Each structure stands twice: as C-alpha cells, then as structure tokens.
Amino acid sequence: MDVTIETIGSRAIAKVTGSYETGASVSEFAKLLAYCKAFAIREVLVDYRALDGKGSATLEIIYAHRVADLYHEFLANGGMPLRFAYLGTTDFINSWVPGLEVAIEAGLDA
C-alpha cells in the first residue's frame, strides 16, 4: 500500500494505491495525522479509488477503532480538529459502512 499526499492550502489529498491491508492502513493514518500537524492541515480527502482488495467487516471495525484512538491522541497532543472525507469505489464504500459508523460515533468528523 502506498500513500501520496498533496497539499492545497489547509487541505490535504491523500491518494492511496496498492493492496489494502488493515495494519498498513492504520500506520499510514498515523503518518497522515503527523503530516497534518506539521503543515497545519484542517481538511483531509482520502482518495482510495485506486486501492485493491478490501477487508472484512470485522477488520474494518478494528481499523475504525484504531483510527479513532489515533485521532484522539492527535487532539490530546495539540493537534487541531480535522474534517475527513473519503472517496472510494462503490464496493469499498458499501463495505466500509460499519467501520465508518464506528469512527463517526468515536468522534471522527467524517
């Protein structure tokens, strides 16, 4: 899995390519948060239309919990609140609904 980040003002576009893997996704999200803090980013678009494969609903919920925990740590350590938008193919978006719901309930502004 590979993530490239483009910055436009206070917005970041993270383009995700390669094959989906839950552990790598969590690690890349942590790197994205560090990037946002370093460059005063306030809004993030995660574009994963070119990502191959997908995890099970269980793995997506685990991912969502880990991402929410990382985000809360980010805020507790002085990070500014972020707004997230995710852009993916229909099969990914439909399958990620449980994970997205968990992340939103945990406080991720998505």
DSSP file (Angstrom, degrees, kcal/mol; ACC not computed):
  #  RESIDUE AA STRUCTURE BP1 BP2  ACC     N-H-->O    O-->H-N    N-H-->O    O-->H-N    TCO  KAPPA ALPHA  PHI   PSI    X-CA   Y-CA   Z-CA
    1    1 A M              0   0    0      0, 0.0     2,-0.4     0, 0.0    17,-0.2   0.000 360.0 360.0 360.0 137.5    0.0    0.0    0.0
    2    2 A D  E     -A   17   0A   0     15,-2.6    15,-2.7     2,-0.0     2,-0.4  -0.985 360.0-165.3-131.1 138.8    1.3    3.4   -0.9
    3    3 A V  E     -A   16   0A   0     -2,-0.4     2,-0.4    13,-0.2    13,-0.2  -0.989   3.5-173.8-125.9 127.0    0.0    6.9    0.1
    4    4 A T  E     -A   15   0A   0     11,-2.1    11,-3.0    -2,-0.4     2,-0.5  -0.951  12.3-150.9-116.6 142.6    1.0   10.2   -1.5
    5    5 A I  E     -A   14   0A   0     -2,-0.4     2,-0.4     9,-0.2     9,-0.2  -0.948  10.2-171.9-120.2 130.4   -0.1   13.5   -0.1
    6    6 A E  E     -A   13   0A   0      7,-2.3     7,-3.0    -2,-0.5     2,-0.5  -0.960  14.5-147.7-116.2 136.0   -0.7   16.7   -2.0
    7    7 A T  E     +A   12   0A   0     -2,-0.4     2,-0.4     5,-0.2     5,-0.2  -0.896  17.5 178.6-110.4 133.2   -1.4   19.9   -0.1
    8    8 A I  E >   -A   11   0A   0      3,-2.8     3,-1.8    -2,-0.5     2,-0.3  -0.905  68.3 -58.4-129.2 101.3   -3.7   22.7   -1.3
    9    9 A G  T 3  S-     0   0    0     -2,-0.4    -1,-0.0     1,-0.3     0, 0.0  -0.472 121.6 -15.8  62.2-123.7   -3.7   25.5    1.3
   10   10 A S  T 3  S+     0   0    0     -2,-0.3    32,-3.3    31,-0.1    33,-1.8   0.132 123.0  92.4 -98.1  20.0   -5.0   24.0    4.5
   11   11 A R  E <   -Ab   8  43A   0     -3,-1.8    -3,-2.8    30,-0.2     2,-0.4  -0.890  56.9-160.5-114.6 144.6   -6.3   20.9    2.7
   12   12 A A  E     -Ab   7  44A   0     31,-2.4    33,-2.8    -2,-0.4     2,-0.6  -0.971   5.7-157.0-122.4 140.2   -4.5   17.6    2.1
   13   13 A I  E     -Ab   6  45A   0     -7,-3.0    -7,-2.3    -2,-0.4     2,-0.7  -0.970   9.9-164.2-114.2 115.2   -5.4   15.0   -0.5
   14   14 A A  E     -Ab   5  46A   0     31,-3.1    33,-2.7    -2,-0.6     2,-0.6  -0.890   4.4-160.0-101.9 112.0   -4.1   11.6    0.4
   15   15 A K  E     -Ab   4  47A   0    -11,-3.0   -11,-2.1    -2,-0.7     2,-0.5  -0.837   6.9-160.3 -97.0 121.9   -4.1    9.2   -2.6
   16   16 A V  E     +A    3   0A   0     31,-2.8    34,-0.6    -2,-0.6     2,-0.3  -0.884  17.3 165.2-108.1 126.3   -4.0    5.6   -1.6
   17   17 A T  E     +Ab   2  50A   0    -15,-2.7   -15,-2.6    -2,-0.5     2,-0.3  -0.824  34.8  44.5-131.5 170.7   -2.9    2.9   -4.1
   18   18 A G  E    S- b   0  51A   0     32,-0.8    34,-3.5    -2,-0.3     2,-0.4  -0.675  97.1 -25.1  97.9-151.2   -1.8   -0.7   -3.9
   19   19 A S  E     - b   0  52A   0     -2,-0.3    34,-0.2    32,-0.2     2,-0.1  -0.863  65.0-112.0-108.2 136.1   -3.4   -3.5   -1.9
   20   20 A Y        +     0   0    0     32,-3.2     2,-0.3    -2,-0.4    34,-0.1  -0.376  39.0 167.0 -65.7 137.2   -5.5   -3.0    1.2
   21   21 A E     >  -     0   0    0      1,-0.1     4,-2.3    -2,-0.1     5,-0.2  -0.913  31.9-140.9-151.4 126.1   -4.1   -4.2    4.5
   22   22 A T  H  > S+     0   0    0     -2,-0.3     4,-2.2     1,-0.2     5,-0.2   0.901  99.9  47.9 -58.4 -49.4   -5.5   -3.2    7.9
   23   23 A G  H  > S+     0   0    0      1,-0.2     4,-2.2     2,-0.2    -1,-0.2   0.911 113.9  47.2 -60.0 -44.1   -2.2   -2.8    9.8
   24   24 A A  H  > S+     0   0    0      1,-0.2     4,-2.7     2,-0.2    -1,-0.2   0.873 109.4  55.2 -65.5 -36.5   -0.6   -0.7    7.0
   25   25 A S  H  X S+     0   0    0     -4,-2.3     4,-2.0     2,-0.2    -2,-0.2   0.909 108.7  47.0 -63.0 -42.2   -3.8    1.4    6.8
   26   26 A V  H  X S+     0   0    0     -4,-2.2     4,-2.1     2,-0.2    -2,-0.2   0.925 112.9  49.5 -64.9 -44.4   -3.6    2.3   10.5
   27   27 A S  H  X S+     0   0    0     -4,-2.2     4,-1.9     1,-0.2    -2,-0.2   0.905 111.3  48.8 -61.2 -43.3    0.1    3.0   10.2
   28   28 A E  H  X S+     0   0    0     -4,-2.7     4,-2.2     1,-0.2    -1,-0.2   0.852 108.2  54.4 -67.0 -34.4   -0.5    5.3    7.2
   29   29 A F  H  X S+     0   0    0     -4,-2.0     4,-2.3     2,-0.2    -1,-0.2   0.908 106.7  51.6 -64.9 -40.7   -3.3    7.1    9.0
   30   30 A A  H  X S+     0   0    0     -4,-2.1     4,-1.9     1,-0.2    -2,-0.2   0.912 110.6  48.4 -61.0 -42.2   -0.8    7.8   11.9
   31   31 A K  H  X S+     0   0    0     -4,-1.9     4,-2.3     1,-0.2    -1,-0.2   0.885 108.9  54.0 -64.1 -38.5    1.6    9.3    9.3
   32   32 A L  H  X S+     0   0    0     -4,-2.2     4,-2.5     2,-0.2    -2,-0.2   0.901 107.0  50.8 -62.7 -41.8   -1.2   11.4    7.8
   33   33 A L  H  X S+     0   0    0     -4,-2.3     4,-2.2     2,-0.2    -1,-0.2   0.914 109.5  50.2 -62.6 -42.6   -2.0   12.8   11.2
   34   34 A A  H  X S+     0   0    0     -4,-1.9     4,-2.3     1,-0.2    -2,-0.2   0.903 110.7  50.3 -61.6 -40.8    1.7   13.7   11.8
   35   35 A Y  H  X S+     0   0    0     -4,-2.3     4,-2.1     1,-0.2    -2,-0.2   0.924 109.0  51.6 -61.1 -45.8    1.7   15.4    8.3
   36   36 A C  H  <>S+     0   0    0     -4,-2.5     5,-2.2     1,-0.2     4,-0.4   0.888 111.3  47.2 -61.1 -40.0   -1.5   17.4    9.2
   37   37 A K  H ><5S+     0   0    0     -4,-2.2     3,-0.7     1,-0.2    -1,-0.2   0.914 112.5  49.1 -67.8 -42.3    0.1   18.6   12.4
   38   38 A A  H 3<5S+     0   0    0     -4,-2.3    -2,-0.2     1,-0.2    -1,-0.2   0.829 121.0  34.5 -66.9 -32.6    3.4   19.6   10.8
   39   39 A F  T 3<5S-     0   0    0     -4,-2.1    -1,-0.2    -5,-0.2    -2,-0.2   0.164 107.6-114.5-113.6  18.2    1.7   21.5    7.9
   40   40 A A  T < 5 +     0   0    0     -3,-0.7     2,-0.2    -4,-0.4    -3,-0.2   0.880  50.1 176.5  52.4  45.6   -1.4   23.0    9.7
   41   41 A I      < +     0   0    0     -5,-2.2   -30,-0.2    -6,-0.2    -1,-0.2  -0.589  18.5 176.3 -79.8 140.9   -3.9   20.9    7.7
   42   42 A R        +     0   0    0    -32,-3.3    41,-1.9     1,-0.3     2,-0.4   0.606  65.6  40.3-117.4 -23.1   -7.5   21.3    8.6
   43   43 A E  E     -bc  11  83A   0    -33,-1.8   -31,-2.4    39,-0.2     2,-0.4  -0.988  63.1-166.7-133.4 140.8   -9.3   19.2    6.0
   44   44 A V  E     -bc  12  84A   0     39,-2.9    41,-2.3    -2,-0.4     2,-0.6  -0.990   8.1-164.5-131.8 129.0   -8.3   15.8    4.5
   45   45 A L  E     -bc  13  85A   0    -33,-2.8   -31,-3.1    -2,-0.4     2,-0.7  -0.966   9.9-159.8-107.7 121.1   -9.6   14.0    1.5
   46   46 A V  E     -bc  14  86A   0     39,-3.1    41,-3.0    -2,-0.6     2,-0.8  -0.899   7.0-166.6-101.8 109.8   -8.6   10.3    1.4
   47   47 A D  E     +bc  15  87A   0    -33,-2.7   -31,-2.8    -2,-0.7     3,-0.2  -0.852  21.1 159.8-101.2 105.4   -8.9    9.1   -2.1
   48   48 A Y  E >   +     0   0A   0     39,-2.9     3,-1.4    -2,-0.8    41,-0.4  -0.031  32.7 119.2-116.7  30.3   -8.8    5.3   -2.2
   49   49 A R  E 3  S+     0   0A   0     38,-0.4    -1,-0.1     1,-0.3    39,-0.1   0.782  79.2  49.9 -64.0 -26.2  -10.4    4.7   -5.6
   50   50 A A  E 3  S+b   17   0A   0    -34,-0.6   -32,-0.8    -3,-0.2     2,-0.3   0.305  84.9 115.6 -96.1   9.1   -7.2    3.0   -6.8
   51   51 A L  E <   -b   18   0A   0     -3,-1.4     2,-0.3   -34,-0.2   -32,-0.2  -0.618  56.3-144.0 -81.5 136.0   -6.9    0.7   -3.8
   52   52 A D  E     +b   19   0A   0    -34,-3.5   -32,-3.2    -2,-0.3    -2,-0.1  -0.730  56.9   7.7 -99.6 148.8   -7.2   -3.1   -4.5
   53   53 A G        -     0   0    0     -2,-0.3     2,-0.3   -34,-0.2   -32,-0.1   0.069  67.0-132.4  75.3 171.2   -8.8   -5.6   -2.2
   54   54 A K        -     0   0    0    -34,-0.1     2,-0.1   -35,-0.0    -1,-0.1  -0.981  11.1-115.7-158.9 156.3  -10.8   -4.9    0.9
   55   55 A G        -     0   0    0     -2,-0.3     2,-0.1     1,-0.1   -34,-0.0  -0.356  37.1 -94.1 -88.6 171.6  -11.0   -6.2    4.5
   56   56 A S     >  -     0   0    0     -2,-0.1     4,-2.3     1,-0.1     5,-0.2  -0.318  41.4-101.9 -75.7 167.2  -13.8   -7.9    6.2
   57   57 A A  H  > S+     0   0    0      1,-0.2     4,-2.1     2,-0.2     5,-0.2   0.888 124.5  54.3 -58.4 -38.4  -16.4   -6.0    8.3
   58   58 A T  H  > S+     0   0    0      1,-0.2     4,-2.3     2,-0.2    -1,-0.2   0.930 109.0  46.6 -62.2 -45.8  -14.5   -7.1   11.4
   59   59 A L  H  > S+     0   0    0      1,-0.2     4,-2.7     2,-0.2    -1,-0.2   0.867 110.8  53.2 -64.7 -35.9  -11.2   -5.7   10.2
   60   60 A E  H  X S+     0   0    0     -4,-2.3     4,-2.4     2,-0.2    -1,-0.2   0.875 109.2  48.4 -67.1 -37.0  -12.9   -2.5    9.1
   61   61 A I  H  X S+     0   0    0     -4,-2.1     4,-2.3     2,-0.2    -2,-0.2   0.899 111.4  49.9 -69.4 -40.2  -14.3   -2.0   12.6
   62   62 A I  H  X S+     0   0    0     -4,-2.3     4,-2.4     2,-0.2    -2,-0.2   0.937 111.5  49.7 -60.4 -46.1  -10.9   -2.8   14.1
   63   63 A Y  H  X S+     0   0    0     -4,-2.7     4,-2.8     1,-0.2     5,-0.2   0.926 109.6  51.4 -56.6 -46.7   -9.4   -0.2   11.7
   64   64 A A  H  X S+     0   0    0     -4,-2.4     4,-2.5     1,-0.2    -1,-0.2   0.898 110.4  48.0 -61.3 -42.4  -12.1    2.4   12.7
   65   65 A H  H  X S+     0   0    0     -4,-2.3     4,-2.4     2,-0.2    -1,-0.2   0.925 113.5  47.4 -64.2 -44.3  -11.4    1.9   16.4
   66   66 A R  H  X S+     0   0    0     -4,-2.4     4,-2.5     2,-0.2    -2,-0.2   0.913 112.9  48.8 -63.5 -42.8   -7.6    2.3   15.9
   67   67 A V  H  X S+     0   0    0     -4,-2.8     4,-2.5     2,-0.2    -2,-0.2   0.916 111.2  49.9 -64.0 -43.8   -8.1    5.4   13.7
   68   68 A A  H  X S+     0   0    0     -4,-2.5     4,-2.3    -5,-0.2    -1,-0.2   0.910 110.9  49.8 -61.6 -42.1  -10.4    7.0   16.3
   69   69 A D  H  X S+     0   0    0     -4,-2.4     4,-2.2     2,-0.2    -2,-0.2   0.926 111.5  48.6 -61.6 -45.1   -7.9    6.3   19.1
   70   70 A L  H  X S+     0   0    0     -4,-2.5     4,-2.5     1,-0.2    -2,-0.2   0.899 110.6  51.3 -61.4 -40.8   -5.1    7.8   17.0
   71   71 A Y  H  X S+     0   0    0     -4,-2.5     4,-2.3     2,-0.2    -1,-0.2   0.908 109.2  49.6 -64.6 -42.2   -7.2   10.8   16.3
   72   72 A H  H  X S+     0   0    0     -4,-2.3     4,-2.5     2,-0.2    -1,-0.2   0.890 111.6  49.1 -64.5 -38.6   -8.0   11.4   20.0
   73   73 A E  H  X S+     0   0    0     -4,-2.2     4,-1.7     2,-0.2    -2,-0.2   0.912 108.8  54.2 -63.4 -42.7   -4.3   11.1   20.8
   74   74 A F  H  <>S+     0   0    0     -4,-2.5     5,-2.6     1,-0.2    -2,-0.2   0.924 111.9  43.5 -56.1 -47.9   -3.6   13.6   18.0
   75   75 A L  H ><5S+     0   0    0     -4,-2.3     3,-1.6     1,-0.2    -1,-0.2   0.907 111.3  53.7 -66.1 -42.5   -6.0   16.1   19.5
   76   76 A A  H 3<5S+     0   0    0     -4,-2.5    -1,-0.2     1,-0.3    -2,-0.2   0.783 106.4  54.6 -63.6 -26.6   -4.7   15.4   23.1
   77   77 A N  T 3<5S-     0   0    0     -4,-1.7    -1,-0.3    -3,-0.2    -2,-0.2   0.099 133.3 -84.2 -96.6  21.4   -1.2   16.2   21.9
   78   78 A G  T < 5S+     0   0    0     -3,-1.6    -3,-0.2     1,-0.3    -2,-0.1   0.499  78.2 147.3  96.2   4.0   -2.1   19.6   20.5
   79   79 A G      < -     0   0    0     -5,-2.6    -1,-0.3    -6,-0.2     3,-0.1  -0.455  48.3-118.7 -71.2 146.6   -3.4   18.7   17.0
   80   80 A M        -     0   0    0    -39,-0.2    -1,-0.1    -2,-0.1   -39,-0.0  -0.579  40.4 -87.9 -82.4 148.1   -6.2   20.9   15.6
   81   81 A P        -     0   0    0      0, 0.0     2,-0.3     0, 0.0    -1,-0.1  -0.270  48.9-153.7 -56.3 140.1   -9.5   19.3   14.8
   82   82 A L        -     0   0    0     -3,-0.1    27,-0.5   -11,-0.0     2,-0.5  -0.842  11.3-141.5-116.8 151.8   -9.7   17.8   11.3
   83   83 A R  E     -c   43   0A   0    -41,-1.9   -39,-2.9    -2,-0.3     2,-0.4  -0.957  22.9-159.4-109.5 133.5  -12.5   17.2    8.9
   84   84 A F  E     -c   44   0A   0     25,-3.2     2,-0.4    -2,-0.5   -39,-0.2  -0.899  13.8-177.3-116.2 142.3  -12.2   14.0    6.8
   85   85 A A  E     -c   45   0A   0    -41,-2.3   -39,-3.1    -2,-0.4     2,-0.4  -0.996  12.9-153.8-131.9 139.5  -13.8   13.0    3.5
   86   86 A Y  E     -c   46   0A   0     -2,-0.4     2,-0.5    24,-0.3   -39,-0.2  -0.946   6.1-168.0-117.8 134.3  -13.3    9.5    2.0
   87   87 A L  E     +c   47   0A   0    -41,-3.0   -39,-2.9    -2,-0.4   -38,-0.4  -0.971  26.8 137.7-125.1 115.8  -13.6    8.9   -1.8
   88   88 A G        -     0   0    0     -2,-0.5   -39,-0.2   -41,-0.2     2,-0.1  -0.874  53.0 -74.2-146.4 177.6  -13.7    5.3   -2.9
   89   89 A T     >  -     0   0    0    -41,-0.4     4,-2.9    -2,-0.3     3,-0.3  -0.330  50.7-103.8 -74.3 161.9  -15.4    2.9   -5.3
   90   90 A T  H  > S+     0   0    0      1,-0.2     4,-2.8     2,-0.2     5,-0.3   0.873 119.7  52.6 -56.4 -42.6  -18.9    1.7   -4.6
   91   91 A D  H  > S+     0   0    0      1,-0.2     4,-1.5     2,-0.2    -1,-0.2   0.889 113.9  43.8 -65.5 -36.6  -17.9   -1.8   -3.4
   92   92 A F  H  > S+     0   0    0     -3,-0.3     4,-1.9     2,-0.2    -2,-0.2   0.946 114.3  48.8 -68.8 -48.2  -15.4   -0.2   -0.9
   93   93 A I  H  < S+     0   0    0     -4,-2.9     4,-0.4     1,-0.2    -2,-0.2   0.926 112.8  47.5 -60.7 -46.1  -17.8    2.4    0.3
   94   94 A N  H >< S+     0   0    0     -4,-2.8     3,-0.7     1,-0.2    -1,-0.2   0.881 114.7  46.4 -62.4 -37.8  -20.7    0.0    0.8
   95   95 A S  H 3< S+     0   0    0     -4,-1.5     4,-0.3    -5,-0.3    -1,-0.2   0.753 108.0  56.9 -78.2 -21.7  -18.4   -2.5    2.7
   96   96 A W  T 3X S+     0   0    0     -4,-1.9     4,-2.9     1,-0.2     5,-0.2   0.447  74.8 101.2 -88.6   0.9  -16.9    0.2    4.9
   97   97 A V  H <> S+     0   0    0     -3,-0.7     4,-2.6    -4,-0.4     5,-0.2   0.903  80.8  49.5 -55.6 -47.0  -20.2    1.5    6.3
   98   98 A P  H  > S+     0   0    0      0, 0.0     4,-2.0     0, 0.0    -1,-0.2   0.928 114.7  45.3 -59.9 -42.5  -19.8   -0.4    9.6
   99   99 A G  H  > S+     0   0    0     -4,-0.3     4,-2.5     2,-0.2    -2,-0.2   0.906 112.6  50.3 -65.5 -41.9  -16.3    1.0   10.1
  100  100 A L  H  X S+     0   0    0     -4,-2.9     4,-2.6     1,-0.2     5,-0.2   0.909 109.3  51.5 -63.0 -42.7  -17.3    4.5    9.1
  101  101 A E  H  X S+     0   0    0     -4,-2.6     4,-2.5    -5,-0.2    -1,-0.2   0.914 110.6  48.8 -60.7 -43.0  -20.2    4.4   11.6
  102  102 A V  H  X S+     0   0    0     -4,-2.0     4,-1.6    -5,-0.2    -2,-0.2   0.926 111.7  49.1 -62.3 -45.2  -17.8    3.3   14.4
  103  103 A A  H  <>S+     0   0    0     -4,-2.5     5,-2.5     1,-0.2    -2,-0.2   0.907 112.4  47.5 -63.4 -42.2  -15.3    6.0   13.5
  104  104 A I  H ><5S+     0   0    0     -4,-2.6     3,-1.7     1,-0.2    -1,-0.2   0.926 110.8  51.0 -64.8 -44.7  -18.0    8.7   13.5
  105  105 A E  H 3<5S+     0   0    0     -4,-2.5    -1,-0.2     1,-0.3    -2,-0.2   0.800 106.9  56.2 -62.7 -27.8  -19.5    7.5   16.8
  106  106 A A  T 3<5S-     0   0    0     -4,-1.6    -1,-0.3    -5,-0.2    -2,-0.2   0.440 130.7 -92.6 -85.3   0.6  -16.0    7.7   18.3
  107  107 A G  T < 5S+     0   0    0     -3,-1.7     2,-0.5     1,-0.3    -3,-0.2   0.507  75.2 143.6 108.0   4.5  -15.7   11.3   17.3
  108  108 A L      < -     0   0    0     -5,-2.5     2,-1.7    -6,-0.2    -1,-0.3  -0.677  49.9-134.0 -78.2 125.6  -14.0   11.3   13.8
  109  109 A D              0   0    0     -2,-0.5   -25,-3.2   -27,-0.5    -1,-0.1  -0.609 360.0 360.0 -82.0  86.7  -15.6   14.2   11.8
  110  110 A A              0   0    0     -2,-1.7   -24,-0.3   -27,-0.2    -1,-0.2   0.333 360.0 360.0-128.1 360.0  -16.1   12.2    8.6
